């Protein structure tokens, strides 16, 4: 068995709750441990009615019960092997203005968990023995109010041969670290001799795999994934001598074996924050997906002890602080570079792409549910509420287009200089593409792909629109209209394989200028109008929320006929998705997981209802403009509220 090393960054130790007076926290001096792999135990928020302690061998959370924990607590000490410098190309210790240490490991990163030592716990803590959670097979706890969910996800159902094959392939794609499952590789084609980074665990790619395992009642792999990616977040990242923000999550990571003395090997986690990625793209969506998955884990399993942990709370705050930091931008939408999400190549989505805004909005709503309310988080929660209110208004008011809105833009006057201008972004009517005038149905509409001063990207981006439905970023009428548009344009957006990543494709001179003549993003291929089965689970979730189960079943049946025959490709080419993509990897894991998750969501509507959000009308009543007495601020929210509250 290969030994492994895990390091918890000392940054997280600075966030120990002060109300536990008898916790004797050591200083940030590191100690050596080489004889065994150490786990950790900690006491969590009592309101969740559970005490959790990962085992010393796997890091998996176990729910503890019994009476012997009333008067005993746990002392937590960070440990790092003394020969850590031998495992990487460079290591340096830095101190920033918060006066905590950082260790930067390039080319080989490993994560060490906390060491338990028993101490006396404050006897005034309440006795919750009668409310302890129970253990189920997946290794996660389900509290009493959610205990009925375990029976739903674990209900035995006769699986089809396609589903059995899909599960076999998904399990074969599982990656282990220190003998514990930690994620799934992006693709697992045995005949692929040049996998590039498809043999790594991607955060965004793992989300449908995680949901499949959770719906199956297997939570260990998801818990391990969330913990280890959070610990990777704490390390300093460097690209050409520049370090991006602390809250940045890696795009992917790989488990590597590092040679030690005496022919021994140790496993280390080697993350990629974009410094090795093709084009050096920034993984903006990774942290957003991590927060969304963290909420899903708690909702499905009933185990809220994970999100209550100090280090998890801190990791969430780091992501939020990075996203909510002040900048030069005038809009509440998140400003990003090209290639910062699922479309991770040059496709002209730099600025404020809809996909990022939908994930950002969703992550903010997740965080508002999960953040522990205390004096240290009040300002952050207030900032989240303000941003949610402003972002929802901004997207609904300025990104939405239907036949009526397009006609309004067609008649826009330009060069308006006024606080109450109609054409606020100075959009020239000539920007409306000719294809859109004939394509937009009379009943239906969608959220455009991007909005910047003087520029509207009228392409239909599927993920952004679907997740706007799931997260209620769009109004109920918008959500219904988006599905009406998909129904009316089924042949264009679904065709022979669901679903188009965007419509239409960039062609001719437009393709040459915007993509830089990208040979992988040729018209109707890959990110440029390709068809991606991985989007199936999000389409299913959106349809179930809106009560359009027939749409989801029709798309799933279409995929079920082709995917196993075609060996589960990454994407399909041509205008209607007829051919397997020319550079498509086979046995693509999120194509497999997306299909399985879609099937299980349809069979378990109770589970699906835990994964989407309903309209939050309180957000629409809040506007940061009312906090200012400035006569220069003139908000259009009140005038538009009659159109939004529907």
N, C-alpha and C positions, 0 to 999 in steps of 0.2 A: 504494500500500500504506500502510495506517495504521501509524505507529510505535506502539510500546507501551512502557510503563514497568513495571518490576518492582522491588519493594523487599523485601529480606530483613531482617526485624527484627533489630537488634543483639543481642537477647536470646540468639539461637541461637549467636552468636559466643562467648558465655561458656562454651559447652559443648565447646570444642575439646579433643580428647584431649591430655593432657599428655605422653604417651609419644612423640609426634613432636617431638623436641627441636629439629630444624632448621626447623620451621615458624615463620616470623617474623610473628606475627599483629599487624596494625596495631591501633592503638587504635580506639575507636568513632566516630572522626571521619568524616563523610560526604564523599564526593567527587562531583564533577559528571560526568555522562556523557550527552551528548545526540546524539553523532554516530552511534551504533550501538546495537543491542540486544546485551547481553552475556550470555553463558552462564556456566557454571562447570564446573570439573573438581575432583575430589577423590579421595583415596585412601581405600579402605574396608578393613574387616576382612578380613584375608588368609584367614581360614578359609573364606570364601565362594568363594574361587578366582576372583575376578573384579575387574576395575577398570572403573569406569563413568564416563562423561563425557557429560553432555547436550550437544547441539550448540548452537552459539551463536545459532541462529536460532529454534529451536522449543522448547528446553528438554527435548527428548526424550532419553532415555538411550540411549547407544550403547555397546556393549561393545568395548573397545580390545584389540588384540592386537599382538604384535610385541616386539622386543627393546629398542626405544629408550626404554622407560619404566622400565627398571631403576634408572637413576641420576637420574631427573628427577622432581621433585614439583611441586606447584602451590601457589602462595600465594593466599590467599582474602581479598578485601577487599570490604566492603559498600559499595555506591554508591547514592546517591539524587540525582535531579536537584535542582538548587538552587531550582527554581521549583515545588516540590511544593505549596506553599501555595495556588497558583492553581487546584488541581484539586479542592478540597473546600470545604465550608462552614466548617469550623473545624479548626484544627490546633493542638495544644499538646504540649509536651514535658514529660514527668514523670519523676521519679526515685523509685523505691521503695526499700525497705530492702535490695534486692539490688544497688543502685547500677548499674542499667543503664537505658538510655533507652527510652522508648516514644513512638511518634508515633500520635496518635489522629486518624483521618480520618473524618469523618462525611459521608455523602452521596456519597462517591466515594473508593474505596480502590484502590490499585494496588500491585503486588508486583514488586520488583526482585530479580533473581537476583544471584549472586555473580560477581565479576570474577576471571578467572584470571591469575596471573603465575607464571612458572616459577622455581623455586628448586631447590637440591640436596636430594635426599631422602637420608635416612640409608642408608648403604650396607649396613648390617647387615640391612635388610629382606630377607626371603627372595625368591628368584627363582621366580615362579609362572608363567613364560611358558608352560610346557607344560600348565598347567591352566586357561588362559584360556577363558572362555565364548565361544560362537559367536553370531553375529548371525543372527536369522531375520527374516522379512518384517515382523512386527509392530513391530520396533524395540526388542525387549527380548531379553535374553540368556537362554539355557537352559543350565544347567551340565550336566556329563556325566551325573550320576546321574539327571537328569530329562529328558535329551535325547529319550527315547522319547515323551514327552508331546507334543512338537511334532508328531510324526507323527499322533497321535490327533486333536488339535484341528484339524489342517489337512487331515485326510482328506476327499477330495472325495466328496460325497454329492448325489444328485439331490434337489433341493428341490422341494416342492410349490408350487403357485401361491400358496397362502396364505402360505407361508414367504417366498417371493420378495417378495410385497407387504409383509409385515411388515418385512423387511430394508430395503426401499426407504423405508418410513416412518421406521424407526429412524435411518437415515443422514440423512434430511432433518431430523431433530430435533437433529442434532449442532450444538453451539455451538463456535465457534472464538475463540481469543484469541491475538493476535499470529501469526495464520495457522497456529495449531496447535489441534487438537481438544482441548476441555477438559471436555466434559460434554454432556448432552442436556437440552432443555427439558422441563418437566413435561407439557405438551400442545402440539400443533402443528396446531390446527384452523384452516385458512385462512379460514373463515367467522366465526371468533370475533372480534368487534370490541372486546370488553372482557375481555382475558385476565387482568386483575388480576395475580397473581404466577405464573400458570401459564406465563409466558414466561421463568421463571428456572430455574436448575439447582439442584435440591434434592438434598441429600446422600442422604437415604433413598430418594428416587425413582430416583437414578442407579444404585443397587446392582444391580438386575437388568439394566440396560443394560450396566454394566461387566462383569458375568459373561457376557453374550451376546458382547460384543466379545472378552473373554479366551478364551472357548471357540471363537471363530472364529479365534483366532490374531492378534488385533489388540490389542496392549497399550499403544500409545502414548497413546491417549486416557485410559486408566485411570491410567497413570503421571502424566500431566500433571494430572489431576484430584486425585490424592492429594497431589501437591506443592503445588499452588496453594491448596487448601483448608487444608492445614497452615499455609501462610504467612499466610493470612487469620486463622487462629486466634490469632496472636501479637499482634494489634492490640487495643487497649483498646476495650471496648464500653460504651456509655452509654445508659441508658433513664431519662429524667427525673432526670438528675444522679447516677444510681447506676450503678456499674460491676460487672457480675457477674464471676465467676472467670475467670482467665486461660485455663484449659483449655477453655472453651466454644467449640465449633465452630459455625459459622453454620448456620442452617436451610437457607439458599439463597444464591445470588449471581447477579448479572447483569453481563454485559459491556456497558459503556456507552462511548460516544464523547464525549470532552471536547474542546471547541473551544479551540485555542491561537491564537497570533498568526499573521498572514499566511495566514488561511484553512486552517490545518492542524488536524488532529484526532489525538488519541491515545486508545488504548483503556485503560480502567481497570476493575478488578473492584470491584463495589459489593455488599458482603455484607449479609445481613439476619440479625441475631442474635436476632430476635424483637421488635426495636423498631418494626418496620413491620408485623408480622404481625397478622392479625385476632385480636383478643383478647390481643395481646402475649404469646403463649405461648412458653415457654422450650424450645428444641430440645435436650432432654436426650439423645435417642437419636442425634443427629447424630454426636457423638464416638464413640459405641459402634459405629455402623455403619462409621465411617471405619476404626477399628481392625480390624474384621472383614474389610472389603474389602482392607486392607493385607496381611493374612495370605493371603487368597485370591489376590491378585496374585502373591505370592511362590510359593505352592504350584503354581499353574497354569503360570506362565511359567518357574519355576526361577530367576528373577532376584531374588536376596536382597540385592543391593547397595542397593536402595532402602530397605529396612527397617533396614539397617545404617548409613545416613547419620546424622550427628550431629543435624541438624535434625529428621529424622523421629523419631529416638529421643527427642528433647526434646519434640516435639509429643505423642508417645504418653505420656510421663511427665506432661505437663501435664493431659491428660485423666484419667489415673489418679489423680493427686493431687487433682483436683477431686472425683472419685467416692469416693475413700477418705478424704476429710477428716473429721475428727471433728465430731460434732454432738450433739444431744440425743436422737437416736433410740436405742431399746433393741434394735433388730433389725438383722441383717446385710443385710436388703433395702434397696434404695435408695429414699429418700423423695423424692417429686416432687409437683409440682402437677398439676392437671387440664390436659389438652391437651398433654402433654409428649412425645408420641410420634406414631405414625401417626394415632391418634385425637386430632387437634389442636383439638378443640372441647370444650365442656363436656359431659361424658358421665358424670360421677360416678366417674372413675378416679383421682382424687387419692389420695395415700397411697403404697401399695406395689403398683402394678399389675404383673401377671404379665409383660406384654410387656417392660417395662423390666428386670425381674429376669432374664429369659431372655437379653436382649441384654447386660446387665451381666455375667452369668456367662460368656457366650460371649466378650465382650471381654477379660475377665480371663484366660481360658484362652489366647486369642490372644496377649495381651501377655506371658504367661509364656514362650511359645515364642519371641517375637521380641526381647525385651529383651536388650541386651548385658550380660553379667554382669561387673560390676566393683565396686570398693569403693563407688561412688556409687549403685549400684542394689540392693545387697544388702538393705537395709531395705525397699525397695519390693517386691522379690520375696517377702520374708518376709510382708509385709502382704497381698500378693495370695494367697499360699497359705492364710493364715489366713482370709481373707475367702471364698475359694472353698469351703473346708471348712465354714465356718459357714453360708454361703448355701445350699449344696446340701442340708445337713441341714434347714435351716429350711423350704425350699420343699417338699421331699419329705415332711416330717413334718406340716406344718400347712396346706399348700395342696391336698393331694390329697384328692379325694372319690370314692367309689364307693358302691354300694348299702349295703355294710357300714358305711362311715364315716358316711353320712348317717343311718343308723339309730342309730349311736352318738351323733351330735350331737342327734338327736331326743330322746334320753334324758339329755342333759347336766343335771347339777346346776349351779346358778349361785352367784355370790357366794362362791367358794372363796378363802380366804386361806391360801396354803401354797406352799412352793417345789416341792412335788410334786403340785400340783393337776392334775386331769385336764382341766378346762375352763380352760386357761391364759389365754385371751383373753376370758373371761366372755361367751361367745356364748349368746344366748338361743335356745332351740329354736324359738321362734315366728318366727325369722328365716328358717327354711327355707321357700322359696316353694312354693306348691301345685303349680305347673307342674313343679317338679323331681322331686317324688315319683312322678309318673306318667311323666316323661320319661327318667329315668336307667335304662339297660338293666341286666339282671342281669350280663352280661359286658361290662365296660367301665367307664371312669372318666375323670376329667380333673382338671386343675389349675384351681382357682377363680381368678377374675379379680383378687381383692384381699383383703388381710387386714390388719385394724387392731384395736386394742382395742375389743371390743364389736361388731365388724362383720365379716361375711364377704360378699363379693360373689359370688354363686353363678352369675353369668352365664358362659357359655362364650366365651372370647376366643380366636379361632382362631390369630392370629399367635403369641401367647405359648405356646400348647400345641404348635404345630408347631415353634417354635424350641427349646422344651424337649426335644423329640425330637432335633433336629439337634445340639444342644450337649451332650446327655446330662445336662441338668439333672434330668430325671426318671430313675428307675431303668429298667432294661430291661423290667420288668413294667409299669411305668407307661406307657412308650412304646407297648408293644403294646396296652395297654388303651385308650389314647387313639384309636388307629386302629380298634380294635374299636367304640368308641363312634361314630366318624365313619361306619363302615360301617352300624351299626345305625340311625343317624339321618341317612342319606344324603339323604333328601328334605328334611330340615330344614336341613342344613348345606351341601349342594351344590345340590340342586334342579335348576333349569334352567340355572344358571350358577355355577361355583365362584368363590369360597367366601364364606360368610357371615363378615363381620368379627366379629360377636358374635351370640350367641343366648341368650335371646330379645330382642326389641326392648322398649324402655321405652314403655309406652302409658298413655293417660289421665292420671290425676293424677300418677302416677309420672314420666311424660314431662314434665309441666309443672314439677314441683318440681326434678327432677334436671338437666334440660337448660335450664331457664329458658324453656320454650316455644320452643325453637330451631326456626325454620321450615325449616331445612335438614336437621335431624336428626329429622324426623317418623318415626313408627313404620315400620319396615321400609324405611328409606331412609338413604343415606349411611353415617355411622358407627353409626347406630341400627338395626342388623340388615340393612344393605345387603349386596349380594354384590359382591365385589371380585376381578376376574380377576388383579390384581397379586399376589394370594396364591398363585397357581397354582405358581410355581417353588418356593416353600418347602414346599408340600404335596408336590410331586414329590420334592424332596430328602429329606423325612421318610419318604416311602413307600419310596424306594430304600434308605435306611439300614436299614429294617425288613424289607426283602425283599418288599414289597407292591406290586410294579410294576404289577399289574393295576389297583389303585386309581388310580394316577397316569395310566395310559393312558386309563382310562375318563373321568377328569376332563378330560384334555387334548382328547380327541375331542369332548367336549361343548362345550368352549370354541372349538375350531377350527371348528365348524359355525356358531356365532353371531357371534363377534367380527368377522370381516371384513364380514359382512352388516350388522351394526349399527354399523360404522365405529369399532370399537375404543373403546368407551365406558370412562369412568373407573370407573363402578359401575352396578349394577342395583338396581331397587326391587322391592317386594312380598315376601311371605313366602317364595316359592320362586324369586325372581330372574327373574320373567317379563318385566318391563318395563325398558327403559333408564331410568336414574335421571333424575328430573325436572330436576335441575340438573347432570347429568353432562356433563363436557367430553368431546368426541369426539376421536379420535386421541390418546388418553392414552398417553404414552410408556411408562410402566411396565406398562400392560396389554399393549402390543406386546412389550416386552422380556421380561416374565414368561412369555409364551407361547413365545417363541423359546428362552429359557433352559431351560424345561421340556423342550422337544423335544430340545435338544442334550444335556441331562443324561441323558435316557433312552437316547440313542444312544451316549453315552460314559460308561459306568458308572465307568471309571477316574477320570474327572474328578470325578464326583460324590463319590467316596470321599475326595477331597482336601478337600472342603468341609464335612464333618461330623466330629464327635468321637465316639470310643468312651468307654466308662465309664473313669473314672480312679479305681481302687480305692485308690490311695494317699491320696486326699483323704478317704476315709471313715475312714481310720485316724488322721487328724490332727484334733485338737480343741484349740482355744486354752484350754479349761478345764483341761487337764492342766498348763498352765504356771503355774497359780495354786495356792497352798497354802491358799486361803481355805476355811474349812469351810462358808461360806454358799453357795458355788457348788455346785450339784447339777445335773449334766448328764444329760439323758435319752438321750444318743446311744448309750451302751452297751446300754441296754434296748431301743432301737429298731433296733439294728444288724442284728439277725436279719431284720428286715422290709426293710431298705434294701439289703443286699447280695444282691440278686436280679436 
